[in-house]
């Protein structure tokens, strides 16, 4: 990333997998969609519709679509669905970083998002705001994470992505959460990545925390701030596991990446 941003000539890595495979950044805040959220939504941090927009943005996960729709200040699922349909006629609507499904319901993805996910978010907005930081004291990321999973369509992984957006927003209560550094939630990619790290160990949601903590200790012992910068929080480390899983399956020929990268 540094070589690319400095304008150096390709290839930016001597590793062929890195040259041809798209990877997210080590630090989540450097990713394109996260930069867009910071530039577009963070100024609205105290607005009661802020969380609604963050959830919407993570399902869409594509800056061009979000720019076209704009910041939402009313709950009008049919109108949002209409706008998404118009965008679909012109080209790409959804980002590909996260797998978005209707969880088996016979609905189009846009209809599921607009009516089911956003509908549940709107109905629970006051409760969500009370459990994600704006009401009460000393909010925890773990509490916010559990609250977000009560919304249809938000499983552990996506709920954790929303938590990360909130905790990294200047001025949001979760930015001062006591578990800001240590909170982590597993996802399918990080479970696979952790298994790769521990040489094929069977990683499950129940044993994920203990295996993750052991890896955290290894990373801390081997982290060189001179070359790697400041240490990363557990959520960034968890995201790195997803990318490590991708690297290993491409390197070993057991899978391929959804996205190629023009690094040569």
N, C-alpha and C positions, 0 to 999 in steps of 0.2 A: 504494500500500500504506500509506504513512504517513498519508494523508488518511483512509483507511478505518479504520485502527487508532486514530486520534484521535477517531473518531466523527463526522466531518464529514458533512454532507448530500451525497447523490449529486447529480449525477455527480462522480466523483473525477478524471475526465479530460475535456478538451475534445475529444479525438479519438474519433470514433464507433467505430473498430475496437477501441480500448481499452475503450470503454464496454460493448461487447456480446460481446467475445471473451475466453475464459479464457486467461490466461497464467501461467506459472510465475514465481516470484520471481527477481530478478537474482541474489540470493545463495541458493544451493541449500539452505543450512541453515534458511532461513525457510519452506520448503515444509512442508505439513501432514504428509506421510508421514515426512519427515526429522525433524521435531520429535517425532513419535511414536517413531521409532527412538532418538533421544537420551533421551527420557524413560523408555523401556521397556527398551531393550537395553544402552545404554552402560554401565550399572553392572555388567554381566556381562563386561566387556572382557577379563578374564583367564581366563574360563571356556573350556574347550576346545571347547564347542559354540557359541561366539559367532559365528564365521564362518558356520557352518551356518545359524544363525538369520538372519544378515544376508542371505545369499543367498536364503533362503526369503522373507524380508520384501520383497525387491525384486521377486520374481516376483509375489507377491500384491499388494503396493503399495496395500493398502486397510486403514487402521487398525482398522475395525470387525471385519474378519475376523481380523486378527492378534490383537486383544484377546481374541476368542472362543477362539482356539486356544491362545494363551499361548506362553511361552518353551519351546522344545523341548530336552529333555535326553536323548532316546533317538531312535534311528532306527527308526521304525515306519511305513513308507510307507502300508501299508493303512489304518492307523488315521487318519493325517493325511488320506488320501483320503476316508475315511468322514466325517470332520468337515467337509471342504469340501463334500461332497455334501449334508450336512444344512444347511449355510449357504446353499447354492444354492436349497434349497427355500423358504427364508425371504426371499431377496432377493439383493442384490448381493454378489459375492465378490471380484472383481478390480478394482483401480484401472485407470484408462484412460490413464495417462501414457505407459506403454511398451507396445509391441506384443509380446505373448507368443504364440509359435506352437509347434507340435510338430515343426517342420522337416520336414514331409511325412510323418511317421509316422502310421499310422492309430490314433491314441490320443486320448482326451479330454484336454483341457489339464491338468486336475487329475492325471490318471494319469501324464502325461508329467513333470510337475513332481515328483510324489511318488516315482515309481519310477526315472525316468531321471536327472533333474537332481540330486535329493537323494541318490539311490543313488550316483551318481558322486562327489558331494561327500563322502559318508560314507567311501567307499573310499579317497579321496585325502586325507583330513583331515590326516594327519600330514605329508604332503608339502606340502600347501597352507599349513599353519601354518609350516613351515620357510621357505617362499618368500614369505610375506606378512608376515613380521616377527618371529615369536616365537622363531625359532632362527637364530643367526648374528648378523652385525653390519651396521650401516649399511644397512638395507633400502631398496630403491628402489621407488617406485610403478610404474615401468616393469616391474620384475621381477615384482611382484605381479600386474600386469595380464596379463603373458604366462602366468603360472601359472594364473590364474583361467580363461583361455580354453581350458585343457585340459579343463575340465569341460563335459560335454554341455549344450547350451542356452545357454552363456555366450559370446556373441560379443563383439566389441570394445566395443560400446556398453554392454551390461549389465555386463560385467566392469569397465568404467571407473566405473559407478555404484557398484559394490561397493567399489572402491578409494577412491572419494570418501567413502563411509561409514566406512571404516577410518581414513583419514587425518584425518578430522574427529572421531574418537572420542578424548576425553582419555584418556591412559594407554596408547594403542596405539602400538607401535613406529613405525608408518607416520606418526604425527603428527610425527615428527622426521625424516622422509625428506628427503634432500638435494634431491630433485626435487619437493618438496611444491608449490612455487609454479609450476614450469614444466611439469610433466607434463600432457599432453592426449592424448586419443584421439578420433578422428573417429567420427561416427555419421551416418546418412542425413540427419537434420535439419540437423546442423551443416555438412555438405557443401553442402546446398542454401542454407543461410543465408550461407555464405561466398561462394558464387557470386553471390547477390544483392548482397552487400557490394561485390564487385569487378565489378559491372555486367555480370553474365552470363558471367564467365570460367568455363572448363571446369575444375572442381575434381574431382580424383580422390584416392583414398587415398594415392597416391604423392606428389602435389604439395601435398597438404593442409598439411603442416608449414611449408613455405616461405610459402604464402599466409597461413596463420594467423599466423606470426611477423610478417609485414608489417602485418597488421591489428592485432596486439598493440602494435606500436610506434606506430601511429596512435592507438589508444585511450589509451595512456600519455601521449602528447603532449597529448591533449585532455581528460584526466580532471581534473575540478575537485573536489577533496576537500571544499570548503566546501559544495557542493550535492549531491555524489554519495557522500560518505563515503570510507572507506578503499578503495584499489584492490582489485580482485578477482583471484583466482588464475586460471590458464589453464583449469581445469576449469569454473569458473563462467562464464568468458567463452565457452567452447565451448557451454555450455547456453544462453547468451543467443543464440547463433547459431540454435539450434533455434527459439527464440521469435521471432527476427527473420524467419526463413523463414515462420513462420505469419503474422506481421504483414503481410509483403509479399504473400503469396498471397491473403489476405483483402482487402487494400487494392486489389490489382490485379484482383480478380475471377477469379483463376486457380485458386482453391480455397476451401475453407471449413474452419473449425475443427471438431474433433469435439465440442467443448464450448462452449456459450454462457456468457455471464457477465452477471449482473444488475447492471450498473453504472450504470443510469439509473432 
